[in-house]
């Protein structure tokens, strides 16, 4: 598997007696996603605080660490959903993590207990970066997951402390397309894929300006549009 485009000019790490706990290159790569995660965490904090209370909201982010599950739980709490529906929702939304873990399993040269610990940091963005990494996959997963965990909990605290839900939702609507186009760029392994990603970003910006009400749908349409002609070499 070839290295992602942004890592090709990188010099190989010097051999040392021990491995670094966190990978600096991964921190730089995941920083944009972490910034977006702070915004979404703040939205969750502001949304869940009235129903769950400030301490329970923060505790949810510390223990669950899943935006999809936590937003689902917040929605069910707002609508008065039963605990059984909350449990079922959490199970269904986390099934994808089992598949992600199965894909990464063969690339993680760690004993079972260490892999179990890494599973805590398995999120969508970290999975993408780990799949793009040619080496040090475990370090990439640990670093990206740790950074995103801190970002998510920081955002939750900011939301609990009084973030404006309307203002945060507007910021999230703007950040969402940029986040996933950026993740696609970081995962690109060839110049052709980089060009396609940049084209998708350009289409997204123009379409979002011309069609503001469909800003959440535009990235999907742009991704399909740039993937159709030809194929990556």
C-alpha positions as CSV (number, residue, x, y, z in Angstrom):
1,X,0.0,0.0,0.0
2,X,1.4,3.3,-1.0
3,X,1.8,6.2,1.5
4,X,-0.6,9.1,1.4
5,X,0.5,12.1,-0.7
6,X,1.3,14.3,2.3
7,X,3.7,11.7,3.8
8,X,5.9,10.9,0.8
9,X,8.4,13.6,1.4
10,X,8.6,12.8,5.1
11,X,11.9,11.4,6.3
12,X,11.6,8.0,8.1
13,X,11.7,8.4,11.9
14,X,15.0,7.8,13.5
15,X,15.4,4.5,15.4
16,X,15.2,4.9,19.1
17,X,15.0,2.6,22.1
18,X,11.3,3.3,22.6
19,X,8.4,4.4,20.5
20,X,6.9,7.9,20.9
21,X,3.6,7.9,22.8
22,X,2.1,10.4,20.3
23,X,3.0,10.9,16.7
24,X,3.6,14.6,15.8
25,X,2.8,14.2,12.1
26,X,-0.6,12.6,13.0
27,X,-1.4,15.5,15.4
28,X,-0.8,18.0,12.5
29,X,-3.0,15.8,10.1
30,X,-5.9,15.5,12.6
31,X,-5.9,19.1,13.8
32,X,-8.6,20.3,11.3
33,X,-10.8,17.5,12.3
34,X,-10.2,18.2,16.0
35,X,-11.2,21.9,15.4
36,X,-14.5,20.7,13.9
37,X,-15.0,18.2,16.7
38,X,-14.8,21.0,19.3
39,X,-17.8,22.7,17.5
40,X,-19.9,19.5,17.4
41,X,-19.0,18.7,21.0
42,X,-20.2,22.2,22.0
43,X,-23.5,21.6,20.1
44,X,-24.0,18.4,22.0
45,X,-23.2,20.1,25.3
46,X,-25.7,22.9,24.7
47,X,-28.3,20.4,23.4
48,X,-28.1,17.8,26.2
49,X,-27.5,20.2,29.2
50,X,-31.2,21.1,29.7
51,X,-32.3,17.5,29.8
52,X,-29.4,15.6,31.4
53,X,-27.9,18.4,33.5
54,X,-24.3,19.8,33.2
55,X,-22.5,17.0,35.1
56,X,-24.3,14.1,33.4
57,X,-23.7,15.7,30.0
58,X,-19.9,16.0,30.6
59,X,-19.8,12.5,32.0
60,X,-21.5,11.1,28.8
61,X,-18.7,12.6,26.7
62,X,-16.0,11.2,29.0
63,X,-17.5,7.7,29.0
64,X,-19.2,7.2,25.7
65,X,-17.1,9.3,23.3
66,X,-19.3,8.9,20.3
67,X,-20.9,11.9,18.6
68,X,-23.4,9.7,16.7
69,X,-24.5,7.9,19.8
70,X,-24.6,10.9,22.0
71,X,-26.6,13.0,19.6
72,X,-29.0,10.1,19.2
73,X,-29.4,9.8,23.0
74,X,-29.9,13.6,23.3
75,X,-32.7,13.4,20.7
76,X,-34.4,10.5,22.5
77,X,-34.2,12.3,25.8
78,X,-35.7,15.4,24.3
79,X,-38.6,13.4,22.9
80,X,-39.1,11.3,26.0
81,X,-37.8,8.0,24.5
82,X,-37.6,4.9,26.7
83,X,-34.2,3.5,27.9
84,X,-34.7,0.5,25.6
85,X,-34.7,2.7,22.6
86,X,-31.6,4.5,23.8
87,X,-29.8,1.2,24.2
88,X,-30.9,-0.1,20.8
89,X,-29.8,3.1,19.2
90,X,-26.3,2.9,20.7
91,X,-25.9,-0.7,19.6
92,X,-27.0,-0.1,16.0
93,X,-24.9,3.0,15.6
94,X,-21.8,1.2,16.9
95,X,-22.0,-1.8,14.6
96,X,-19.8,0.0,12.1
97,X,-17.0,0.1,14.6
98,X,-16.9,-3.7,14.6
99,X,-16.3,-3.7,10.9
100,X,-13.7,-0.9,11.2
101,X,-11.9,-2.9,13.9
102,X,-11.9,-6.0,11.7
103,X,-10.3,-4.1,8.8
104,X,-7.6,-2.6,11.0
105,X,-6.9,-5.9,12.9
106,X,-4.3,-7.2,10.5
107,X,-2.4,-4.0,10.5
108,X,-2.0,-3.7,14.3
109,X,1.1,-5.5,15.5
110,X,0.0,-5.3,19.2
111,X,-1.0,-7.9,21.8
112,X,-4.7,-8.4,22.5
113,X,-4.8,-6.2,25.6
114,X,-3.2,-3.3,23.7
115,X,-5.6,-3.7,20.8
116,X,-8.5,-3.6,23.2
117,X,-7.2,-0.3,24.6
118,X,-6.8,1.1,21.1
119,X,-10.4,0.2,20.3
120,X,-11.4,3.0,22.7
121,X,-9.9,5.5,20.3
122,X,-11.5,4.0,17.1
123,X,-13.5,6.8,15.5
124,X,-14.3,7.6,11.9
125,X,-11.6,10.2,11.4
126,X,-8.9,8.2,13.2
127,X,-9.9,5.1,11.1
128,X,-9.3,7.1,7.9
129,X,-5.9,8.3,9.0
130,X,-4.9,4.8,10.2
131,X,-5.9,3.3,6.9
132,X,-3.9,5.9,5.0
133,X,-0.8,5.3,7.2
134,X,1.9,3.1,5.7
135,X,3.5,2.3,9.1
136,X,3.0,3.1,12.8
137,X,-0.7,2.4,12.4
138,X,-1.2,1.8,16.1
139,X,0.5,5.1,16.9
140,X,-1.6,6.9,14.3
141,X,-4.8,5.5,15.8
142,X,-3.8,6.3,19.3
143,X,-2.7,9.8,18.5
144,X,-5.7,10.8,16.4
145,X,-8.1,9.2,18.9
146,X,-6.5,11.0,21.8
147,X,-6.6,14.4,20.1
148,X,-10.2,13.9,19.1
149,X,-11.2,12.7,22.6
150,X,-9.8,15.9,24.1
151,X,-11.4,18.0,21.4
152,X,-14.8,16.4,21.9
153,X,-14.8,16.8,25.7
154,X,-13.5,20.3,25.4
155,X,-16.4,21.2,23.1
156,X,-18.9,19.5,25.5
157,X,-17.6,21.6,28.4
158,X,-17.9,24.8,26.3
159,X,-21.5,23.9,25.3
160,X,-22.4,23.1,28.9
161,X,-21.0,26.4,30.1
162,X,-23.4,28.4,27.9
163,X,-22.7,28.1,24.2
164,X,-25.5,29.5,22.0
165,X,-27.1,26.5,20.2
166,X,-28.2,28.5,17.2
167,X,-24.8,30.0,16.7
168,X,-23.1,26.7,17.1
169,X,-25.4,24.9,14.6
170,X,-24.7,27.6,12.0
171,X,-20.9,27.1,12.6
172,X,-21.3,23.3,12.3
173,X,-23.2,23.6,9.0
174,X,-20.3,25.6,7.6
175,X,-17.6,23.3,9.1
176,X,-19.2,19.9,8.1
177,X,-18.4,20.0,4.3
178,X,-14.9,21.3,4.9
179,X,-14.1,18.6,7.5
180,X,-14.9,15.7,5.2
181,X,-13.2,17.2,2.1
182,X,-10.1,17.7,4.3
183,X,-10.2,14.1,5.5
184,X,-10.5,12.9,1.9
185,X,-7.4,14.9,1.0
186,X,-5.3,13.5,3.9
187,X,-6.3,9.9,2.8
188,X,-5.4,10.5,-0.9
189,X,-2.4,8.3,-2.0
190,X,-1.9,9.5,-5.5
191,X,-1.7,12.9,-7.3
192,X,-4.9,11.9,-9.2
193,X,-6.8,11.5,-6.0
194,X,-5.5,14.9,-4.7
195,X,-6.7,16.6,-7.9
196,X,-10.1,15.0,-7.5
197,X,-10.4,16.1,-3.9
198,X,-9.4,19.6,-4.7
199,X,-12.1,19.6,-7.5
200,X,-14.6,18.3,-5.0
201,X,-13.7,21.1,-2.6
202,X,-14.2,23.7,-5.4
203,X,-17.5,22.2,-6.4
204,X,-18.6,22.2,-2.7
205,X,-17.7,25.8,-2.2
206,X,-19.4,27.1,-5.3
207,X,-22.5,24.9,-4.9
208,X,-22.9,25.9,-1.2
209,X,-22.8,29.5,-2.1
210,X,-25.4,29.1,-4.9
211,X,-27.6,26.6,-3.0
212,X,-27.2,27.4,0.8
213,X,-30.1,25.2,1.8
214,X,-28.4,22.1,0.6
215,X,-25.0,22.6,2.2
216,X,-25.1,19.2,4.0
217,X,-25.9,17.4,0.7
218,X,-23.4,19.2,-1.5
219,X,-20.2,17.3,-0.4
220,X,-21.9,13.9,-1.3
221,X,-22.9,15.2,-4.7
222,X,-19.4,16.6,-5.3
223,X,-17.7,13.4,-4.2
224,X,-19.8,11.4,-6.7
225,X,-19.2,13.9,-9.5
226,X,-15.4,13.8,-9.2
227,X,-15.2,10.0,-8.8
228,X,-17.1,9.2,-12.0
229,X,-14.7,10.2,-14.8
230,X,-11.8,7.7,-15.3
231,X,-10.1,6.0,-12.4
232,X,-7.2,6.5,-10.1
233,X,-3.9,5.1,-11.3
